[in-house]
Amino acid sequence: MSKTSLIQDYKTACSNCHLRELCLPVGLSPDDLQKLNNIVKTRQPVLKGEKLFTEGDEFNSLFAIHTGFFKTSITATDDGREQVTGFQMTGEIIGLDGIVNDLHTCNAIALEDADVCVLPFENIELLSREFPALQRHMHKIMSREIVRENEVIMLLGTMQAEERLAAFLLNLFQRSHMRGFSKSEIVLRMSRQDIGSYLGITLETVSRTFSKFCDEGIIEIKQRYVRIIKPEALKEIFNPNKSCQ
């Protein structure tokens, strides 16, 4: 079956979506929500391992992740090696990289079977002029991405491997908890190699640091299942003020 035939041609009811407060501004009237409903023309499935978009693809839409987990990456070297630039989960919007030059600058790859709402950017721009709340919300999303990029720069520039992994886990658990999941348990959808690429450390260092955290009773790992046993200890390892002293 072709990818096109998999796309479900139905309206996605934002007003009934359990993730709407994560994707959309709060406080909109029913009429406003109906207009937002009309923006979302399709909900598109993306199978595990498939690319939602690729470096160099023409930019037309943003994508709200309804279910699933993605990683974004770039081709970092001439020999085609991948550099992971981020991980995105349910309730988050991806595709912002394409706005500046109308071309996507990274690859977005599904780490599990996923489902995204397609948001044509032209429609968003038109509606933003009518609803200042939507425009402010888009600005907040963009600002959040800038802040996240700055945090990654801090990780790579000032922190040791243990601090990087602790910060990564705390951020992942916080974002997951915001979506109604457990604040102490999570399934890692990405590989340890992907984590190492994102954090700028080797696969061996990732594995060794995970083992150290387990030996110290900070976390418990069973395959890809991770449980935080001592959150305060993890926070103590990741202490931004310590790195600035």
C-alpha positions as CSV (number, residue, x, y, z in Angstrom):
1,M,0.0,0.0,0.0
2,S,1.4,3.4,-0.9
3,K,2.1,6.1,1.6
4,T,-0.4,8.4,-0.1
5,S,-3.2,5.8,0.3
6,L,-2.4,5.4,4.0
7,I,-3.1,9.1,4.7
8,Q,-6.5,9.4,6.3
9,D,-8.5,12.1,4.6
10,Y,-10.7,13.3,7.5
11,K,-10.9,16.3,9.6
12,T,-9.1,16.1,12.9
13,A,-11.2,17.6,15.6
14,C,-8.8,19.8,17.6
15,S,-11.7,20.7,19.9
16,N,-12.0,17.0,21.0
17,C,-8.3,16.2,21.1
18,H,-6.8,15.4,24.5
19,L,-3.5,17.1,23.4
20,R,-5.1,20.4,22.3
21,E,-3.7,22.4,25.3
22,L,-0.2,21.3,24.3
23,C,-0.5,22.1,20.6
24,L,-2.9,25.1,20.7
25,P,-3.5,28.3,22.7
26,V,-5.9,28.0,25.6
27,G,-9.1,30.1,25.9
28,L,-10.3,29.9,22.3
29,S,-14.1,30.0,21.8
30,P,-15.9,27.1,20.1
31,D,-16.1,29.1,16.9
32,D,-12.4,29.7,17.0
33,L,-11.7,26.1,17.6
34,Q,-13.8,25.1,14.6
35,K,-11.8,27.4,12.4
36,L,-8.7,25.6,13.7
37,N,-10.3,22.3,13.0
38,N,-10.5,23.4,9.4
39,I,-6.7,23.9,9.2
40,V,-6.0,20.3,9.9
41,K,-6.9,18.5,6.6
42,T,-5.3,15.2,7.3
43,R,-3.9,12.9,10.0
44,Q,-1.0,11.0,8.5
45,P,0.4,7.8,9.8
46,V,4.2,7.3,9.8
47,L,5.6,3.8,10.3
48,K,8.6,3.1,12.5
49,G,11.8,3.9,10.6
50,E,10.1,6.1,8.0
51,K,11.0,9.7,7.4
52,L,8.3,12.3,7.8
53,F,10.5,14.7,5.9
54,T,14.1,14.8,4.7
55,E,16.8,17.4,4.4
56,G,16.1,19.5,1.3
57,D,12.4,18.7,1.1
58,E,10.1,21.6,0.3
59,F,8.5,23.1,3.4
60,N,4.7,23.3,3.3
61,S,3.4,22.2,6.6
62,L,4.1,21.9,10.3
63,F,3.3,18.6,12.0
64,A,1.7,18.1,15.4
65,I,2.6,14.6,16.8
66,H,-0.7,13.0,17.9
67,T,0.9,9.7,18.9
68,G,4.5,8.4,18.6
69,F,8.1,9.5,19.0
70,F,10.5,11.1,16.5
71,K,14.2,12.0,16.2
72,T,15.5,14.7,14.0
73,S,19.0,14.5,12.5
74,I,21.3,16.0,9.9
75,T,24.0,14.5,7.7
76,A,27.0,15.8,9.5
77,T,29.9,14.6,7.3
78,D,30.7,13.8,3.6
79,D,30.6,10.1,4.4
80,G,26.9,10.3,5.4
81,R,27.3,9.9,9.2
82,E,24.2,11.1,11.1
83,Q,24.2,13.7,13.8
84,V,21.0,13.5,16.0
85,T,19.7,17.0,16.8
86,G,16.6,16.3,18.9
87,F,13.9,14.0,20.0
88,Q,10.2,14.9,19.7
89,M,7.2,13.2,21.4
90,T,3.5,13.2,21.5
91,G,2.0,16.8,21.8
92,E,5.0,18.5,20.2
93,I,5.2,20.3,16.9
94,I,8.0,19.5,14.4
95,G,8.9,21.1,11.0
96,L,9.8,24.5,12.3
97,D,13.3,24.2,10.7
98,G,11.7,24.7,7.2
99,I,10.2,28.1,7.9
100,V,13.4,30.2,7.3
101,N,14.2,29.1,3.7
102,D,11.1,27.1,2.7
103,L,13.2,24.0,2.8
104,H,13.6,21.4,5.6
105,T,17.2,21.4,7.0
106,C,17.0,18.1,8.8
107,N,15.4,14.6,8.7
108,A,12.5,13.6,10.9
109,I,12.4,9.9,11.5
110,A,9.7,7.9,13.4
111,L,11.2,5.9,16.3
112,E,7.9,4.0,16.6
113,D,4.6,3.8,14.7
114,A,3.3,7.4,14.8
115,D,0.4,9.6,13.8
116,V,0.8,13.3,13.0
117,C,-1.7,16.1,12.2
118,V,-0.7,18.0,9.1
119,L,-0.9,21.8,9.6
120,P,-0.4,23.6,6.3
121,F,1.7,26.6,7.1
122,E,0.0,29.0,4.7
123,N,-3.3,28.4,6.6
124,I,-1.6,28.9,9.9
125,E,-0.2,32.3,8.7
126,L,-3.7,33.4,7.5
127,L,-5.4,32.4,10.7
128,S,-2.7,33.9,12.9
129,R,-3.6,37.3,11.5
130,E,-7.2,36.8,12.6
131,F,-6.3,35.3,16.0
132,P,-3.5,37.1,17.9
133,A,-3.6,34.2,20.5
134,L,-2.6,31.7,17.8
135,Q,0.2,34.0,16.6
136,R,1.5,34.4,20.2
137,H,1.3,30.6,20.6
138,M,3.4,30.1,17.5
139,H,6.0,32.5,18.8
140,K,6.1,30.6,22.1
141,I,6.7,27.4,20.2
142,M,9.5,28.9,18.3
143,S,11.0,30.5,21.4
144,R,10.9,27.2,23.2
145,E,12.9,25.6,20.4
146,I,15.5,28.4,20.7
147,V,15.7,27.8,24.4
148,R,16.1,24.0,23.8
149,E,18.9,24.7,21.3
150,N,20.7,26.9,23.9
151,E,20.4,24.1,26.5
152,V,22.0,21.6,24.1
153,I,24.8,24.1,23.5
154,M,25.4,24.4,27.2
155,L,25.3,20.6,27.5
156,L,28.0,20.1,24.8
157,G,30.1,23.0,25.9
158,T,30.3,22.9,29.6
159,M,29.2,19.5,31.0
160,Q,30.8,16.2,31.6
161,A,29.3,12.9,30.4
162,E,27.4,12.2,33.7
163,E,25.9,15.7,33.8
164,R,24.8,15.5,30.1
165,L,23.1,12.1,30.6
166,A,21.4,13.3,33.9
167,A,20.2,16.5,32.2
168,F,18.9,14.5,29.2
169,L,16.9,12.0,31.5
170,L,15.4,14.8,33.6
171,N,14.3,16.7,30.5
172,L,12.8,13.6,29.0
173,F,10.9,12.6,32.1
174,Q,9.6,16.2,32.6
175,R,8.3,16.4,29.1
176,S,6.7,13.0,29.4
177,H,5.0,13.9,32.7
178,M,3.5,17.0,31.1
179,R,1.7,14.7,28.8
180,G,0.1,12.7,31.6
181,F,2.6,9.9,31.8
182,S,4.5,8.7,34.9
183,K,7.1,11.2,36.3
184,S,9.4,8.3,37.3
185,E,9.0,5.7,34.6
186,I,9.6,5.8,30.8
187,V,10.4,3.7,27.8
188,L,13.4,5.0,25.9
189,R,12.3,5.0,22.2
190,M,15.8,6.0,21.0
191,S,18.9,3.8,20.9
192,R,21.9,4.5,23.1
193,Q,23.8,5.3,20.0
194,D,21.2,8.0,19.2
195,I,21.6,9.4,22.8
196,G,25.3,9.5,22.4
197,S,25.1,11.3,19.1
198,Y,22.7,13.9,20.6
199,L,24.8,14.4,23.7
200,G,28.2,14.4,21.9
201,I,29.5,11.3,23.7
202,T,30.4,7.8,22.6
203,L,28.1,4.8,22.7
204,E,30.5,3.2,25.2
205,T,30.3,6.3,27.5
206,V,26.5,6.3,27.4
207,S,26.5,2.6,28.4
208,R,29.1,3.0,31.1
209,T,27.3,6.0,32.6
210,F,23.9,4.2,32.6
211,S,25.6,1.3,34.4
212,K,27.1,3.8,36.9
213,F,23.7,5.3,37.6
214,C,22.3,1.8,38.1
215,D,25.1,0.7,40.4
216,E,24.6,3.8,42.6
217,G,20.9,3.0,42.8
218,I,19.8,6.2,41.0
219,I,17.9,4.5,38.2
220,E,16.8,1.0,37.3
221,I,17.0,-0.2,33.7
222,K,15.3,-3.2,32.1
223,Q,16.1,-3.2,28.4
224,R,14.5,0.1,27.3
225,Y,12.4,0.6,30.4
226,V,13.9,3.2,32.8
227,R,12.7,4.0,36.3
228,I,14.2,6.9,38.4
229,I,14.7,5.7,42.0
230,K,16.5,8.7,43.3
231,P,15.4,11.8,41.4
232,E,17.2,14.2,43.8
233,A,20.5,12.4,43.2
234,L,20.0,12.8,39.4
235,K,19.2,16.5,39.9
236,E,22.4,16.9,42.1
237,I,24.5,15.4,39.2
238,F,22.9,17.9,36.8
239,N,23.5,21.2,38.6
240,P,23.7,24.1,36.1
241,N,25.1,26.4,38.8
242,K,27.9,24.0,39.5
243,S,29.1,24.2,35.9
244,C,29.2,28.0,36.1
245,Q,31.3,28.3,39.2
